[in-house]
Amino acid sequence: MKALILVDMQRDFLPEGAWELPGAEAVVAVANRIQRRFRIVAATQDWHMKSHKIFAINHDNRSVGEVISFKKQEFRLTVPHCVQKTPGAELAPALNREFIQKVFYRGMDSDVNGSSAFLENDRRTSTGLTEFLRARKASEVWVMGFSPDGAVLQTALDAQSLGFPSRIIEDGVAMPPQTLEQRAAEDAAIDEAGIVRVPSAAI
């Protein structure tokens, strides 16, 4: 049974949000068009405390984009975004919720970074998505959404490693512009993991 994961499709990544991603509105339209083709649909929400260590404003003399080490993790500092119970953390207003069976929250621990719908970056803390998919006998996972920090890719990689053959909907991802090196690294990770990229028109 095919499962669709909608990753972090939230207001703060739309135009006028805290961290606007190019093409985010078009990705919402793709999600609305294809959801009905899946028996299982789940969504995630980035759900940060104001004090999250990923926010540059929570560190003295640090700037957005800097990488810091904290508790054996690396954090690339960002603008505050998707803070719990703020308008920016809400799902995109235009996103159709009719087919979404469950929403999973991630990024709630201020001391733990995370970029996967399945696990936080400590690789121990589960969002509950794995159990949800197994209970519904999902046979493959299709991933799309907003990916400011590589969340779509990491979700697909984790799905694959957890035993769910994964697909990335290639016109269903909004992310910051990539350098050639970043694009090459992403392509290599996808190919090495055996993840398939599919256009939404082929679903």
ZABABA-572247 format. One record per residue: residue in three letters; x, y, z of N, C-alpha, C in turn. Coordinates in pm, whole numbers, padded with zeros to 5 digits. Example, Ala and Ser with C-alpha at 12.3 -4.5 7.8 and 13.67 -1.06 7.14 Angstrom:
! ZABABA-572247
ATOM res   n.px   n.py   n.pz  ca.px  ca.py  ca.pz   c.px   c.py   c.pz
ATOM ALA  01319 -00569  00780  01230 -00450  00780  01320 -00330  00780
ATOM SER  01285 -00225  00708  01367 -00106  00714  01290  00003  00787
//
This chain:
! ZABABA-572247
ATOM res   n.px   n.py   n.pz  ca.px  ca.py  ca.pz   c.px   c.py   c.pz
ATOM MET  00084 -00119  00000  00000  00000  00000  00088  00125  00000
ATOM LYS  00059  00218 -00089  00142  00338 -00102  00106  00441  00006
ATOM ALA  00210  00500  00064  00192  00607  00163  00257  00734  00112
ATOM LEU  00189  00846  00133  00241  00978  00097  00275  01053  00225
ATOM ILE  00397  01105  00232  00440  01186  00346  00457  01330  00300
ATOM LEU  00382  01420  00361  00390  01563  00331  00476  01628  00440
ATOM VAL  00596  01668  00402  00694  01713  00500  00687  01865  00521
ATOM ASP  00653  01905  00642  00669  02045  00688  00609  02148  00593
ATOM MET  00489  02123  00545  00425  02218  00453  00354  02326  00534
ATOM GLN  00435  02421  00583  00390  02518  00683  00404  02662  00634
ATOM ARG  00330  02750  00699  00322  02891  00660  00458  02960  00653
ATOM ASP  00546  02929  00746  00673  03002  00752  00760  02980  00629
ATOM PHE  00730  02879  00548  00809  02853  00428  00742  02907  00302
ATOM LEU  00628  02972  00318  00556  03033  00207  00597  03179  00192
ATOM PRO  00559  03244  00081  00587  03387  00067  00538  03465  00189
ATOM GLU  00620  03557  00234  00597  03641  00352  00618  03565  00483
ATOM GLY  00659  03439  00475  00692  03365  00596  00833  03395  00641
ATOM ALA  00870  03339  00755  01002  03367  00813  01116  03314  00727
ATOM TRP  01089  03207  00652  01195  03141  00574  01136  03097  00441
ATOM GLU  01106  03192  00356  01039  03162  00229  01123  03072  00140
ATOM LEU  01060  02969  00084  01126  02878 -00008  01071  02898 -00149
ATOM PRO  01159  02910 -00248  01112  02926 -00387  01025  02808 -00429
ATOM GLY  00912  02839 -00490  00827  02734 -00544  00736  02666 -00444
ATOM ALA  00728  02718 -00322  00650  02650 -00219  00501  02643 -00255
ATOM GLU  00447  02749 -00311  00305  02748 -00345  00274  02644 -00452
ATOM ALA  00365  02628 -00548  00345  02526 -00652  00347  02386 -00592
ATOM VAL  00429  02366 -00489  00435  02235 -00423  00304  02205 -00351
ATOM VAL  00242  02305 -00292  00110  02285 -00230  00010  02238 -00335
ATOM ALA  00015  02299 -00452 -00077  02259 -00560 -00054  02114 -00601
ATOM VAL  00072  02071 -00607  00102  01931 -00640  00043  01839 -00533
ATOM ALA  00063  01874 -00406  00010  01792 -00297 -00141  01778 -00306
ATOM ASN -00209  01887 -00334 -00355  01883 -00343 -00402  01795 -00459
ATOM ARG -00324  01793 -00565 -00363  01716 -00684 -00345  01566 -00665
ATOM ILE -00244  01524 -00589 -00210  01382 -00586 -00255  01308 -00460
ATOM GLN -00296  01378 -00356 -00326  01309 -00230 -00428  01197 -00245
ATOM ARG -00527  01220 -00328 -00636  01122 -00343 -00587  00990 -00404
ATOM ARG -00466  00989 -00458 -00414  00868 -00522 -00344  00774 -00422
ATOM PHE -00343  00812 -00296 -00274  00732 -00194 -00374  00684 -00089
ATOM ARG -00354  00560 -00042 -00440  00506  00063 -00399  00557  00201
ATOM ILE -00272  00594  00214 -00219  00644  00341 -00157  00781  00316
ATOM VAL -00199  00880  00393 -00141  01014  00382 -00112  01066  00523
ATOM ALA  00012  01105  00545  00052  01164  00673  00128  01293  00646
ATOM ALA  00128  01381  00743  00201  01508  00732  00288  01526  00854
ATOM THR  00391  01609  00839  00472  01647  00954  00467  01798  00971
ATOM GLN  00490  01841  01093  00507  01983  01123  00633  02002  01206
ATOM ASP  00720  02090  01158  00828  02141  01242  00761  02212  01359
ATOM TRP  00804  02186  01481  00729  02234  01597  00829  02272  01707
ATOM HIS  00895  02386  01684  01008  02424  01769  00966  02509  01888
ATOM MET  01040  02494  01997  01033  02590  02107  01109  02717  02066
ATOM LYS  01073  02829  02128  01145  02954  02100  01293  02942  02132
ATOM SER  01323  02855  02228  01460  02842  02277  01544  02743  02196
ATOM HIS  01494  02695  02083  01566  02590  02010  01706  02636  01972
ATOM LYS  01801  02545  01990  01942  02577  01964  01972  02600  01817
ATOM ILE  01880  02564  01729  01904  02586  01586  01887  02733  01547
ATOM PHE  01823  02813  01631  01799  02953  01600  01920  03038  01635
ATOM ALA  01968  03114  01539  02089  03195  01559  02070  03295  01673
ATOM ILE  01948  03346  01691  01927  03448  01795  01946  03392  01935
ATOM ASN  01951  03261  01950  01971  03201  02082  02118  03178  02115
ATOM HIS  02207  03236  02035  02351  03224  02058  02415  03362  02047
ATOM ASP  02506  03393  02136  02576  03521  02130  02675  03521  02014
ATOM ASN  02673  03631  01940  02771  03654  01834  02773  03543  01728
ATOM ARG  02655  03493  01696  02642  03392  01591  02544  03442  01485
ATOM SER  02564  03393  01362  02482  03440  01251  02413  03323  01182
ATOM VAL  02304  03353  01113  02235  03253  01032  02333  03193  00931
ATOM GLY  02332  03062  00920  02420  02992  00827  02545  02936  00891
ATOM GLU  02582  02987  01008  02699  02932  01078  02669  02791  01129
ATOM VAL  02771  02709  01135  02758  02573  01188  02824  02569  01325
ATOM ILE  02751  02520  01424  02805  02506  01559  02795  02360  01604
ATOM SER  02871  02325  01704  02864  02192  01764  02800  02205  01902
ATOM PHE  02708  02115  01931  02638  02118  02060  02596  01975  02093
ATOM LYS  02643  01925  02207  02609  01790  02252  02631  01686  02141
ATOM LYS  02749  01693  02080  02791  01598  01977  02705  01604  01850
ATOM GLN  02636  01716  01831  02558  01737  01709  02610  01861  01639
ATOM GLU  02588  01867  01509  02615  01989  01435  02483  02057  01402
ATOM PHE  02478  02187  01426  02361  02267  01395  02402  02374  01294
ATOM ARG  02329  02384  01183  02344  02500  01095  02238  02601  01138
ATOM LEU  02282  02714  01188  02191  02809  01250  02098  02873  01148
ATOM THR  01974  02893  01190  01870  02946  01102  01798  03063  01167
ATOM VAL  01711  03125  01089  01618  03222  01144  01514  03146  01227
ATOM PRO  01453  03211  01326  01343  03146  01397  01230  03110  01299
ATOM HIS  01181  02989  01308  01074  02946  01218  00994  02835  01284
ATOM CYS  00868  02826  01246  00780  02717  01292  00783  02702  01444
ATOM VAL  00772  02814  01513  00768  02813  01659  00629  02769  01703
ATOM GLN  00625  02678  01799  00500  02619  01844  00392  02723  01870
ATOM LYS  00272  02693  01820  00151  02772  01846  00159  02913  01790
ATOM THR  00242  02934  01688  00244  03062  01617  00185  03040  01478
ATOM PRO  00137  03147  01413  00081  03131  01279  00178  03067  01180
ATOM GLY  00308  03097  01194  00406  03042  01101  00421  02892  01109
ATOM ALA  00383  02833  01221  00394  02687  01238  00273  02613  01184
ATOM GLU  00168  02686  01148  00047  02621  01096  00073  02562  00958
ATOM LEU -00003  02459  00923  00004  02406  00788 -00038  02513  00688
ATOM ALA  00014  02502  00566 -00018  02600  00462 -00169  02612  00446
ATOM PRO -00223  02733  00446 -00369  02750  00440 -00433  02683  00318
ATOM ALA -00361  02681  00206 -00419  02624  00084 -00405  02472  00075
ATOM LEU -00337  02411  00172 -00318  02266  00168 -00448  02194  00202
ATOM ASN -00490  02104  00116 -00609  02023  00140 -00582  01925  00254
ATOM ARG -00663  01930  00359 -00644  01840  00474 -00734  01716  00468
ATOM GLU -00820  01708  00369 -00922  01603  00365 -00864  01463  00375
ATOM PHE -00749  01440  00312 -00695  01304  00305 -00585  01277  00409
ATOM ILE -00546  01380  00485 -00439  01362  00583 -00493  01288  00705
ATOM GLN -00438  01172  00731 -00489  01088  00839 -00425  01120  00974
ATOM LYS -00302  01169  00971 -00235  01202  01098 -00122  01301  01070
ATOM VAL -00102  01390  01166  00008  01486  01161  00108  01451  01271
ATOM PHE  00235  01446  01234  00342  01414  01330  00427  01538  01353
ATOM TYR  00456  01566  01480  00536  01683  01515  00682  01642  01533
ATOM ARG  00771  01729  01490  00913  01700  01506  00986  01828  01544
ATOM GLY  01108  01813  01595  01186  01929  01634  01142  01992  01764
ATOM MET  01077  01915  01850  01022  01973  01973  01124  01988  02085
ATOM ASP  01230  01909  02082  01335  01917  02184  01431  02029  02146
ATOM SER  01443  02129  02229  01527  02245  02197  01674  02212  02182
ATOM ASP  01716  02098  02236  01857  02061  02233  01890  01960  02124
ATOM VAL  01789  01917  02046  01812  01813  01946  01769  01865  01810
ATOM ASN  01861  01864  01716  01827  01902  01580  01763  01783  01510
ATOM GLY  01692  01808  01403  01629  01698  01331  01591  01738  01191
ATOM SER  01606  01645  01096  01570  01677  00958  01499  01560  00892
ATOM SER  01437  01474  00971  01366  01358  00917  01227  01350  00977
ATOM ALA  01131  01302  00899  00997  01280  00950  00990  01159  01042
ATOM PHE  01094  01075  01040  01095  00952  01118  01169  00965  01251
ATOM LEU  01288  01023  01248  01375  01026  01365  01440  01163  01380
ATOM GLU  01461  01203  01505  01542  01322  01528  01688  01286  01503
ATOM ASN  01774  01386  01503  01913  01361  01467  01993  01286  01572
ATOM ASP  01933  01264  01690  02000  01175  01785  01985  01029  01742
ATOM ARG  01903  01006  01639  01879  00874  01580  01813  00778  01678
ATOM ARG  01756  00831  01785  01685  00748  01882  01541  00794  01901
ATOM THR  01519  00924  01896  01387  00979  01923  01298  00965  01801
ATOM SER  01192  00886  01815  01101  00860  01703  00984  00958  01706
ATOM THR  00938  00996  01589  00818  01081  01579  00690  00999  01588
ATOM GLY  00701  00868  01572  00583  00782  01568  00541  00745  01427
ATOM LEU  00604  00806  01327  00565  00779  01189  00592  00634  01148
ATOM THR  00704  00578  01193  00737  00440  01157  00627  00345  01203
ATOM GLU  00585  00358  01326  00482  00271  01382  00349  00290  01309
ATOM PHE  00318  00414  01276  00195  00445  01203  00192  00373  01068
ATOM LEU  00303  00379  00995  00309  00317  00863  00304  00165  00872
ATOM ARG  00375  00109  00969  00375 -00037  00983  00237 -00089  01024
ATOM ALA  00168 -00015  01109  00035 -00057  01151 -00062 -00060  01034
ATOM ARG -00038  00025  00936 -00125  00032  00818 -00070 -00048  00700
ATOM LYS  00037 -00123  00726  00097 -00212  00626  00138 -00137  00499
ATOM ALA  00200 -00022  00519  00253  00053  00404  00361 -00029  00336
ATOM SER  00356 -00034  00204  00455 -00111  00128  00560 -00023  00063
ATOM GLU  00530  00105  00045  00628  00200 -00008  00590  00340  00037
ATOM VAL  00689  00426  00039  00671  00563  00089  00709  00662 -00020
ATOM TRP  00620  00756 -00045  00644  00865 -00139  00656  00993 -00057
ATOM VAL  00759  01071 -00084  00790  01187  00000  00789  01314 -00084
ATOM MET  00731  01418 -00027  00734  01551 -00088  00718  01655  00022
ATOM GLY  00736  01782 -00012  00711  01887  00085  00813  01998  00082
ATOM PHE  00824  02067  00195  00915  02181  00209  01042  02132  00277
ATOM SER  01155  02169  00220  01282  02108  00263  01391  02212  00282
ATOM PRO  01375  02303  00379  01479  02404  00398  01610  02347  00448
ATOM ASP  01602  02232  00515  01719  02173  00580  01747  02031  00532
ATOM GLY  01696  01996  00413  01716  01860  00363  01619  01759  00419
ATOM ALA  01506  01804  00472  01413  01713  00540  01351  01611  00445
ATOM VAL  01321  01651  00322  01261  01556  00228  01359  01444  00197
ATOM LEU  01483  01480  00167  01584  01378  00138  01607  01287  00258
ATOM GLN  01623  01345  00378  01650  01262  00496  01533  01171  00528
ATOM THR  01412  01219  00506  01294  01135  00527  01293  01017  00431
ATOM ALA  01326  01042  00305  01332  00933  00207  01443  00834  00241
ATOM LEU  01557  00884  00285  01668  00796  00324  01630  00709  00443
ATOM ASP  01564  00771  00542  01524  00694  00659  01417  00591  00623
ATOM ALA  01322  00629  00538  01220  00534  00495  01285  00411  00432
ATOM GLN  01382  00437  00345  01451  00328  00277  01523  00238  00377
ATOM SER  01591  00299  00473  01667  00219  00570  01577  00143  00666
ATOM LEU  01454  00191  00684  01358  00124  00771  01278  00016  00699
ATOM GLY  01308 -00004  00571  01243 -00111  00497  01127 -00070  00410
ATOM PHE  01105  00061  00395  01001  00110  00306  01067  00160  00177
ATOM PRO  01052  00091  00064  01105  00147 -00061  01051  00288 -00080
ATOM SER  01138  00384 -00109  01095  00523 -00108  01111  00590 -00243
ATOM ARG  01023  00686 -00266  01022  00767 -00387  01017  00913 -00346
ATOM ILE  01089  00997 -00418  01078  01142 -00399  01003  01198 -00519
ATOM ILE  00899  01274 -00493  00823  01338 -00600  00900  01462 -00643
ATOM GLU  00962  01454 -00760  01064  01553 -00795  01010  01694 -00816
ATOM ASP  00886  01710 -00857  00829  01844 -00868  00746  01878 -00744
ATOM GLY  00767  01801 -00638  00695  01823 -00513  00786  01861 -00398
ATOM VAL  00896  01928 -00430  00992  01967 -00327  01028  02114 -00343
ATOM ALA  01011  02191 -00237  01058  02330 -00234  01176  02338 -00140
ATOM MET  01286  02395 -00188  01408  02403 -00107  01485  02529 -00145
ATOM PRO  01582  02568 -00062  01667  02681 -00099  01749  02647 -00223
ATOM PRO  01796  02748 -00296  01885  02721 -00409  02007  02642 -00364
ATOM GLN  02050  02548 -00448  02164  02463 -00415  02286  02499 -00500
ATOM THR  02403  02481 -00442  02526  02491 -00521  02541  02361 -00602
ATOM LEU  02630  02363 -00700  02655  02242 -00778  02704  02129 -00689
ATOM GLU  02787  02164 -00591  02840  02063 -00500  02728  02002 -00414
ATOM GLN  02637  02086 -00367  02526  02035 -00286  02436  01944 -00369
ATOM ARG  02410  01985 -00492  02326  01904 -00580  02391  01769 -00609
ATOM ALA  02520  01771 -00634  02591  01646 -00663  02589  01553 -00542
ATOM ALA  02606  01609 -00422  02604  01527 -00301  02465  01466 -00279
ATOM GLU  02361  01544 -00305  02225  01492 -00291  02198  01382 -00392
ATOM ASP  02237  01404 -00517  02218  01302 -00620  02289  01173 -00583
ATOM ALA  02411  01186 -00531  02488  01067 -00493  02419  00991 -00380
ATOM ALA  02367  01063 -00282  02298  00998 -00170  02173  00925 -00216
ATOM ILE  02100  00988 -00307  01978  00926 -00359  02011  00800 -00438
ATOM ASP  02111  00810 -00523  02149  00695 -00605  02203  00580 -00520
ATOM GLU  02285  00614 -00422  02345  00511 -00337  02238  00436 -00257
ATOM ALA  02135  00509 -00213  02029  00448 -00133  01928  00371 -00218
ATOM GLY  01930  00393 -00349  01833  00327 -00435  01696  00393 -00436
ATOM ILE  01693  00520 -00400  01567  00595 -00400  01535  00638 -00543
ATOM VAL  01408  00632 -00578  01364  00668 -00713  01298  00806 -00710
ATOM ARG  01331  00889 -00808  01264  01019 -00823  01160  01008 -00933
ATOM VAL  01039  01054 -00904  00928  01038 -00996  00853  01171 -01009
ATOM PRO  00819  01214 -01131  00737  01334 -01145  00593  01305 -01102
ATOM SER  00525  01405 -01051  00389  01384 -01001  00295  01337 -01112
ATOM ALA  00322  01376 -01235  00236  01336 -01347  00237  01186 -01370
ATOM ALA  00339  01118 -01319  00352  00974 -01342  00286  00890 -01232
ATOM ILE  00230  00956 -01132  00171  00881 -01020  00032  00830 -01060
//
